[in-house]
């Protein structure tokens, strides 16, 4: 049996799909030094991290809205 690894877009929040604006990921992709990421000062205590499948944890950053526990924007 073969397993196919899921393709994870590290620039997007795994909870809502919006851009996560992670400065560390931007620096890794572009090679351009970035200021400290917003997440270094963020409070994640309201983030719905239990909604994130175990296989996706630690693979990409969540966005500021999800970190604050806010509902995703409706289109």
C-alpha positions as CSV (number, residue, x, y, z in Angstrom):
1,X,0.0,0.0,0.0
2,X,1.3,3.4,-0.9
3,X,0.6,6.6,0.9
4,X,0.3,10.0,-0.8
5,X,1.4,12.9,1.4
6,X,-1.1,15.7,1.5
7,X,0.1,18.9,-0.2
8,X,0.0,21.7,2.4
9,X,0.1,25.3,1.4
10,X,2.2,26.8,4.2
11,X,1.1,30.4,3.3
12,X,-2.6,29.5,4.2
13,X,-4.3,28.9,7.5
14,X,-5.2,25.2,7.7
15,X,-8.4,26.1,9.6
16,X,-10.0,28.6,7.2
17,X,-7.8,28.7,4.1
18,X,-7.0,32.4,4.3
19,X,-3.5,33.8,4.0
20,X,-1.7,33.4,7.3
21,X,0.8,36.2,6.7
22,X,3.5,34.3,8.5
23,X,6.7,36.4,8.3
24,X,8.8,33.3,9.0
25,X,7.3,31.5,6.0
26,X,7.7,34.6,3.8
27,X,11.3,34.8,4.7
28,X,11.9,31.1,4.1
29,X,10.3,31.3,0.6
30,X,11.7,34.7,-0.5
31,X,15.1,34.8,1.3
32,X,14.2,38.4,2.3
33,X,14.6,39.2,6.0
34,X,11.2,39.9,7.6
35,X,10.3,41.7,10.8
36,X,9.2,39.5,13.7
37,X,6.0,37.6,12.8
38,X,2.7,38.7,14.4
39,X,2.4,35.3,15.9
40,X,5.3,35.9,18.2
41,X,3.1,38.2,20.3
42,X,-0.3,36.5,19.7
43,X,-2.5,34.9,22.3
44,X,-3.6,31.5,20.9
45,X,-5.7,30.5,23.9
46,X,-9.0,31.1,22.0
47,X,-7.8,29.3,18.8
48,X,-10.0,26.3,17.8
49,X,-6.9,24.1,17.5
50,X,-9.0,21.0,18.3
51,X,-10.7,21.5,14.9
52,X,-7.3,20.9,13.2
53,X,-6.8,17.3,12.1
54,X,-3.8,15.7,13.9
55,X,-2.0,15.2,10.6
56,X,-2.1,18.9,9.8
57,X,-0.7,20.1,13.2
58,X,2.6,21.8,13.0
59,X,2.6,22.0,9.2
60,X,1.5,25.6,8.7
61,X,0.6,28.6,10.7
62,X,-3.0,29.5,11.5
63,X,-4.1,33.1,10.7
64,X,-4.6,35.9,13.2
65,X,-8.4,35.7,12.9
66,X,-8.4,31.9,13.8
67,X,-5.8,32.5,16.5
68,X,-8.2,34.9,18.1
69,X,-11.0,32.4,17.9
70,X,-13.1,34.5,15.5
71,X,-15.4,33.0,13.0
72,X,-14.2,32.9,9.3
73,X,-15.4,35.8,7.1
74,X,-18.4,35.0,5.1
75,X,-18.3,35.7,1.3
